[in-house]
Amino acid sequence: MMSTQNVFIIGATGNVGSELFHQIELFDKPELGKHQNPTRIIGIADSQSYFFTEAGIHVANLDSTTLNSHDWMCKRIKGLLMCQGKPFGNSGLEELLHQVRFNGLDGEVIFIDATTGGQELLEFHKAVIKTSANSIVTANKNPVALSTMDDFQTLTADRHRYGMRSTIMAGADTVVDIMDFYDTSDHIESIEGCFSGSLGYICSMLEDGDAVFSQILREALEDGLTEPDPRDDLNGLDVARKLVIIARCLNFPVCIEDVSVNSFIDLEKYESVRSVEEFLEATKQEDEYFANLLTSARNDGKKLRYVGRIKIEEKNIKMSLGLELLDPDSSLATLRGAKNKITIFSAIHRNGYMIEADGAGAEVTANGIRRDLLPMLQHRRCGMYSI
């Protein structure tokens, strides 16, 4: 018997949300024969409105020739919300829960948070987990990193109802493996890693020496490798949130203020700069600094990386991050482009347990969300394997 998985994408018009819609439309079809559990998109929402239909939302018949038509898909979703979307009422996002209950689907829907929202999204996550039988998959770090530890434990207590692998390394195994380490009582002693695909890309391009910092930063933004405002990457807080999530998965009641953060560049001197374009222009004054830093690093045989570190001693935890000059034989020094890598040292894995994967980009993040959906299938069955 076929079991359909119903999903409701919040943030469907953003880069990750629209790419997720695209991948589901293209790949999650029973007629492909890979599995018997098609994913059905029954709702989409942006910050202003939502569209819900129990029959499922389809915007086009896609084939392999439209695999890279992400921009086209984003426009179609925006058009659908504009023409058929319903504005949010006074209850805000909880109106989505009301729609699900009204249509008799409570417990049969997975809400996907593909936004960068804060308190409003946290409250919605809590409402889903505490007042309904539905589930959540999130790529949004804020509800699990900027909330209280009590809220974190409330959201994540049932591993099968709350998926958050895409909050770190764009959906690689970091979150899942860290939880497994905790659940199997393998004591983690330290973790070191490069957790930012955007900052890793900048470091790699600086080392190549073909472009100056301000040019590299602009190209990273244009290629979708940074946040819409790259200052959200350069201030280090995005990485700090990831360290908080890891520490909380290990049951340490930490918050963002517990992370010692050294930003990629000194952003205080840009406090008066408003727009992103003005900021990009202003960063030209950083070009000479990084040119000199890289010259010095090359002379000393070092590699520049933005590194996060977690050190655990008994019941105490220390978290820090910042630019480091590493020996070339360091495992982190070998990273190129937007790759992320972490090494976990534990009582069992004394020589290091390594995870390496792409750490940025809408395509890999959307795929990470789809991987988080798989364990939530009620009756996951494969179809006919084919070559």
Summary of the structure (lengths in Angstrom):
residues: 387
radius of gyration: 21.5
end to end distance: 24.5
largest distance: 67.1
contacts: 1257
relative contact order: 0.15
helix: 44%
strand: 20%
